Amino acid sequence: MLYLASRSPRRRELLTRLGLEFTVLELDVPEQRQADETAQAYVSRVARDKALAGLARVSGEPDALVLGCDTEVVLDEDVFGKPGDSAEAAAMLRRLSGVPHTVVSALALVSASRHEEAVSVSTVRFACLPDTVIQAYVESGEPFGKAGGYAIQGLAEAFVERLDGSYSGVMGLPLHQSAKLLAKFGLRPLAAGLPTCATEAP
């Protein structure tokens, strides 16, 4: 049985696209970056913590397989989590305005006897955002509950001048990497059969 250790409706929607049956585990896992952690190491650890917490929840099922994921927006090694209020959301968007930033999505897939991980790193560049646009976007309510204070699948899609990487990864669950990871455990979504081109970077 596949479990998704996430409270995010976006991740549920994305995982459904792989055509696999799964059950959602809603967990409260602390997301606190340690002083010596790089941004990417932090995101990977949180994904791992979620997966392991989920596995502990279903420890009585010997065939349980738990997928954990974390996604964060990173600029100059600063991790932009979910804004706590309107002022914080506006401050995040001002910093992201007109400059490229990184979106790191880490995956951890665990069973009672095995543990595999993957990371998707995408680069997003916003257009320059006037304060009037930022305020209107914040007032829409969309930034709340979203890493970096924006939802690429929502109104903020119009802010994006360029995206290099995984669109689904920026949303919260990189589907290509997820399919490859699931295939290692014997689950075969269609995309898992896609080979890596010889000219493609690893």
KAHURA-V459092 format. One record per backbone hydrogen bond with DSSP energy under -1.0 kcal/mol. NH is the residue of the N-H (numbers start at 1). CO is the residue of the C=O. Records with the same first field share a line. If there is no record, write none. Layout:
BEGIN
NH->CO, CO
END
This chain:
BEGIN
3->65
4->23
5->67
6->4
12->8
13->9
14->10
15->11
16->12
18->15
19->16
23->2
25->4
37->34
42->38
43->39
44->40
45->41
46->42
47->43
48->44
49->45
50->46
51->47
52->48
53->49
54->50
55->51
56->52
57->53
58->54
59->56
61->58
64->61
65->1
66->110
67->3
68->108
70->106
72->104
73->80
74->102
75->78
78->75
80->73
89->85
90->86
91->87
92->88
93->89
94->90
95->91
96->92
97->93
98->127
99->96
101->124
102->74
103->122
104->72
105->120
106->70
107->118
108->68
109->116
110->66
111->114
116->109
118->107
120->105
122->103
123->164
124->101
125->162
127->159
134->130
135->131
136->132
137->133
138->134
139->135
141->138
144->141
146->143
148->81
149->146
154->151
157->154
158->155
159->156
160->157
161->125
162->125
164->123
170->166
171->167
172->168
173->168
178->174
179->175
180->176
181->177
182->178
183->179
185->182
186->183
187->182
192->189
193->190
194->191
200->197
END
